Amino acid sequence: MTENEYIAVDLETTGLNPKEDRILEIGALLVRDGVVQEEFQRLVNPCCLLGETTVQITGITDEMAAGGAELKAAMEEFLDFCGGLPLLGHRVLFDYRFLKRAAVNLGHSFERSGMDTLELCRRFMPVEEKKNLQDACRYFGITSMGSHRALWDAWSAHFLYQELAGRYRAADEKPFLPKPLIYKVKREQPASKRQKERLQELLKYHKIKAPVQLDSLTRNEASRLVDKITAKYGRI
């Protein structure tokens, strides 16, 4: 395995916090010898309504999301797809946190190494240049396939990495080698029967619609949702 064998990956998510938000789309490329061998793309049903900002940024609607795969099925396919290869992404730890939490909750270990094109851009681009994925690609003359859809951004990260490697790796290989991705997470238990009953009582009492499918909640998520509802609407 070399730094030219990896899984370029990007996620669309319902928010920025892996403890509270959910995977919406997975896009990935299997790369060997610097060449893309296979693509992977799955819309994932987050079992909740999407915020207006998420819809605007991604172009993914509630109707599209509802037709996505269950998280378990999508993650099983993704884990088979990526095997033991390192991950590549722009701010790759962001995506890894969501993926590892999902994998661990499904009973899988997901320890990975990875390469981060954002770190490489911070090392090799001028300080004054913007280093988000779109602007970094523009700086290096990489034609964008689009943005804010997972597979498009995976392709952009792959092209960016190959461009950076072509320019700078011969002089300094170390920044291009995979490094361990560190994120500690414990498996979460599903919401208890009593928690779901409590939520149903609150929703009925306050005459509000559930913002998420109750069967998809973990115990921690259920507790946070109870707190949010009571803080906004009051107790029964």
Rosetta blueprint (number, residue, H / E / L):
1 M L
2 T L
3 E L
4 N L
5 E L
6 Y E
7 I E
8 A E
9 V E
10 D E
11 L E
12 E E
13 T E
14 T L
15 G L
16 L L
17 N L
18 P L
19 K L
20 E L
21 D L
22 R L
23 I E
24 L E
25 E E
26 I E
27 G E
28 A E
29 L E
30 L E
31 V E
32 R E
33 D L
34 G L
35 V E
36 V E
37 Q E
38 E E
39 E E
40 F E
41 Q E
42 R E
43 L E
44 V E
45 N L
46 P L
47 C L
48 C E
49 L L
50 L L
51 G L
52 E H
53 T H
54 T H
55 V H
56 Q H
57 I H
58 T H
59 G L
60 I L
61 T L
62 D H
63 E H
64 M H
65 A H
66 A H
67 G L
68 G L
69 A E
70 E L
71 L H
72 K H
73 A H
74 A H
75 M H
76 E H
77 E H
78 F H
79 L H
80 D H
81 F H
82 C H
83 G L
84 G L
85 L L
86 P L
87 L E
88 L E
89 G E
90 H L
91 R L
92 V H
93 L H
94 F H
95 D H
96 Y H
97 R H
98 F H
99 L H
100 K H
101 R H
102 A H
103 A H
104 V H
105 N H
106 L L
107 G L
108 H L
109 S L
110 F L
111 E L
112 R L
113 S E
114 G E
115 M E
116 D E
117 T H
118 L H
119 E H
120 L H
121 C H
122 R H
123 R H
124 F H
125 M L
126 P L
127 V L
128 E L
129 E L
130 K L
131 K L
132 N L
133 L H
134 Q H
135 D H
136 A H
137 C H
138 R H
139 Y H
140 F L
141 G L
142 I L
143 T L
144 S L
145 M L
146 G L
147 S L
148 H L
149 R L
150 A H
151 L H
152 W H
153 D H
154 A H
155 W H
156 S H
157 A H
158 H H
159 F H
160 L H
161 Y H
162 Q H
163 E H
164 L H
165 A H
166 G H
167 R H
168 Y H
169 R L
170 A L
171 A L
172 D L
173 E L
174 K H
175 P H
176 F H
177 L L
178 P L
179 K E
180 P E
181 L L
182 I L
183 Y L
184 K L
185 V L
186 K L
187 R L
188 E L
189 Q L
190 P E
191 A L
192 S L
193 K H
194 R H
195 Q H
196 K H
197 E H
198 R H
199 L H
200 Q H
201 E H
202 L H
203 L H
204 K H
205 Y H
206 H H
207 K L
208 I L
209 K L
210 A L
211 P L
212 V E
213 Q L
214 L H
215 D H
216 S H
217 L L
218 T E
219 R H
220 N H
221 E H
222 A H
223 S H
224 R H
225 L H
226 V H
227 D H
228 K H
229 I H
230 T H
231 A H
232 K H
233 Y H
234 G L
235 R L
236 I L
